[in-house]
Amino acid sequence: MAVKTLVLWLRAARAHFFTATVVPVLLGAALAWQRTGTVHWGLLAWTLLGCLAAHAGANLANDYYDWKLGCDDDNPHRSPFNGGAGLIQAGILRPAPVLQASLLCYGLAAGCGYVLSLTRGWLIWALGAGGFLVGVLYNATPFCLAYRGAGELLVGLGFGPGLVLGSYFVQTGTITPAAAWASLPVGLLITTVLYVNELPDYEADKRAGKRTWVVRLGTARAARGLRWLLAGIYGSLLGGAACGQLPPMALLGLLTVPAAWHIVVMATSFHDRPSALRPANALTVMLHSVTGLLLTLGVIMDRVARG
């Protein structure tokens, strides 16, 4: 029974998206090791735990407020990649416990932040508060910035620069231009995940008044615009290497270009066919993880090569 309950709550927290947190936190630590030759493993563990707790809290709060605002009540195209967990709408979980679980997760994140602040000082609280604000402003009333076309930006900033620079700062106590540059492709990658996952939600979001960029553009134009997001990902990798902010080995991330192009082809072909689009949704999640990990590996290999 305990295992079934745990699995249910992991499903509610959408744990299959936790790679969106793990990858940037590992990248920040790898960048710190590249620079200093040292990894503070205990601090990294507390960072991962705190960031994962905050991510779970944000996902649970997102589902609660989407239920409250009626966004996912009538979404026939819900899948593991879009439409939220759907457990409130299905009557499996009641709204109040979901909100309480969200607050509990945020409390755990705050506890981890306290532990980290003992080493890195008050700036940890500032970084944590920024992450909390991203979660609150995204979907919580009365802000609901995801309903106003700012959700993509918030997610990109929070899961890109926010996590990479936060992890780097925990390890080093500083923030550098190189770490900031490395956070750009990761931020654009998670924005791409959200953007592609919004395509199947077009009708449900439109009915609920959730003015995402896919709703604003329409699925056809949004699918065509996807190539600009992907160009930004690989352009930032090339630009970072060209100006010396990223090591040449970071260009390992370019190995995923064929997969990215395949996503564009599928999104353009099936933008208005949610069931046919699911392979693109899955491949986009994989693109984020693999590209981010290849970038991380390139950073590590650069340090190893330099001794």
N, C-alpha and C positions, 0 to 999 in steps of 0.2 A: 504493500500500500504506500509506504514511504517513497519507494522508487517511482511508482506511478505518479504520485503527487509532485515529486521533483521534476519528472519529465514534463508534466503538464505546465508547471511554472516556467520551465526553460522554454517551452513552446510559446507561452504567453509573452515571455521576454524576447522572443525571436532570437534565440541563441545562435542560430545558423548564420546570423549577420555579425557575430562578435569579431570576425576577422577584420571588420572595419575599424576596430579598436586595436587589436593585437598587432596588425601590420605597422601602423604609424608609430606605436609605442616602441616596437622593436627597431624600427628605422632610427628613431631618435637616439636610442641607446647605442646602436651601431655607429652613428655619426659621432657620438661622444667618445666611443672607444677608438675610432679612427684618429680623433684629435689628441686624446690623452693617453691611450694605451691601457685604460682602466675601465672596468665595469663594476659598479657597485650593485651586486646581485640582490642584496636585501632591498635596496631602494627601488630596483627594477620590479621586484615582486610586489611591493606595496603600490607602485605606480600602476602596474597591470591590474591588480585587484581593484583599486579605486576607480580606474577608468572603466573597467568592465561593469562595476556596480553602477556607475553613472549612466553608462550606455543602457543597461537593463532598466534603470529607473526612467530614462527618457522614452524607451520603447513602450513600457507599461503606461506611462502618462499619455503618450501619443494615442494608444488604443482607447484609453479612458475618454480623452477629449474628443476623439473621432466619434466614439459612441454618443457622447453628450451632444455633439453637434450634428449627429445623424449622417456622418459622411459615409461610413461603411455599412449602413443598415441594409442597403439594397445594391449589393455588388456581386453580380453573378459570375464575375471573372476573378474572384479571389484565388490566389495560389500561394505557395510558400514564398514567393518573391514580391507580392503586391497585395494591397487590400487589408493590411494589418493581420494580426493573429486571428481575429474573428471569433474569439472565445466568448466575449461578452454577448455578441449578436447571436451566437448559437445557444446561449443560455448555459454554457458549461461553467463559466465564472461570472460572479456578480460584479457589478461596477465598483462598489465600495471596496472590496478586498483588493481589486486591481490597483486602485488609487493608493490604498494603504501599502501595498507591496512596493509601489513606485517610491513612496516616501521612505520606506525602510531601506531600499537600495540607495537612495540619495544620502540617507543617514550613514550607511556603511562607507560610501564614497567620502563623506565629510570626515569620518574617523580616519580613513587612510590619509586624507589630506593633512589631518592634524599630526599624524606620525611623521609624514614627510616634512612638515613645517618645522619640526624640531631640528632638522638638519639644514634645510634651505631657507627658513625664515618666512616672513609674511607674504612674500611674492607668490608662494604656493597657494595661499588663500585667494589671491587675485586671479591666478590662472584657474583655480577650481571654480571660483564665482563666475568666471567667463563661460566655462563649460556648462554650469548650472543654468545660466541665463539662456544659452543656446537651446537647452531642453525646454525651458519654461516659455520662452518667446515663440518657439516653433509652433506649438499647438494649443497651449493653455489659454483659456479665456482670461481677460478680454483681448489678449495680444493677437494670437492666431496668425502669426506672420506667414505660416505655410499657406494660409488661405488668401494671402495678399501677394503671392508671387515672390516671397523672400526666403522660402524654405530651402531652396536649392543652395542659395548663398550661405545660409546659416550652417547647413550640414557640411558644405565644402570647407568653410572656415573652421568649424569645430573639430571635424575628423581629419583635417589636413594640418594646417599650421598649428591649431590648438594642441593636438595630441603630439605631433612631432616635436614642436618647440618645448612643450611641457615636459616630455620625456627627456629631451636633451638638457633642459635646465636642471631637472632633478639630478642628473648625473654630473653636471659640470658647474652648476651655479651661474651659468652665463647663457647668452643667446648670441649666435653668430649669423652673419649673412649667408654663410654656406648652409647652415641648418634651415634657415628660412627658405632658401631656394629649393632645397630638397623636399620641403613640405608642399610645394606647389603641385607637382604631378600627383601626389597622393590625394590632395584636396580635390583636384579635378577628377580623379578616378572615382572617388566616392560620390561626387556630384553626378557623374555619368551613371553610376548604379541607380541613384534615386531617379534620375531623369528617364532612363529606360523603363524602370519599374512603374513610372507614372503613366506610361502609354496604355496599359490595359485598364487603368483606373479612370480613363478619360471620362466616360459617361457618368460613373458614380461621383467623381469629383465635381463634374460640371453641375449635376443635379444638386449637390450639397453646397454649391457656391465656393468651392475650393479652387481658387484661381491660380493653379500651378502654371508653369510656363507651357506645359503640354496643353492645358486647357486654353490658355491664351492664344497659342499658335495654331491649335488643331493638330491632330496626330500626323497628318501628311507633312506639314511644314516642320513640326517638331522632329520628326524622324530625319528629315534632310539636314536640320541644324545640328544633329548629333555629331556630324563629321567635324564641326568646329570645336566641340568639346574635346574630341579625341586628338585633333591637331594641337590643341593647347597642351595636352598631356605630353605628347612626344616632342613638341616644340620646346617645352620647358626643360625636358631632359637634354635635348641638343644644345639649347641656349646655355644651360648651367655648365655643361662640359666645355663649351666653346669659350666661356668667360672665366673658366677656372674655379667656379664655385662647386662644381661636382667633379669627382674623379672620372677619368675616361671609362673606367670599368662600370660606372653607373649606367652606361649606354647598353648594358645587358638588358635593360628594360625595353629596348627597342625590339627584342625578340618576339614581343606579343603584338607587333603591328599587324600581322596577318589575321590574328583573332579579332582585333579591333575592326579591321575592314569587313570581316565576316559579320560582325554585329551590325555595322552600318547597312550592309546588303539586306540582312534579315529584317531590321527595323523599317527600312524603306519599303520592303516588299509586303510586310505583314503588320504595318502600323495600326490597321483597323481590325485586326483579327487576333484578339488576345490569346486564344489557345495556341495558335501557330507561332505566336511571339515568345512563348515560354522558353524555348531554347536560347533565344537572345538574352532574356532576363538572366538565365543561369550562367551563360557565357560572360555576361558583364560582371557578375559577382566574381567569377573566376579571374577575369581580367584584372580587377582591382587587386586581388590577393597575389596573383602570380607576378604582375608588373611591380607591385610594391616590394615583394620578397626578392625579386631580381635586382631591384635598386639597392635593397639592403645588402644582398650578397655582393654586389659590386663595391659597395663601401667597405665591407669586410675584407674583400680580396685586395683592395688598394692598400689597406693597412698591413695585411700579411706580406704583400709584395715589397713594401717599404721597410719591413722588419720592425 
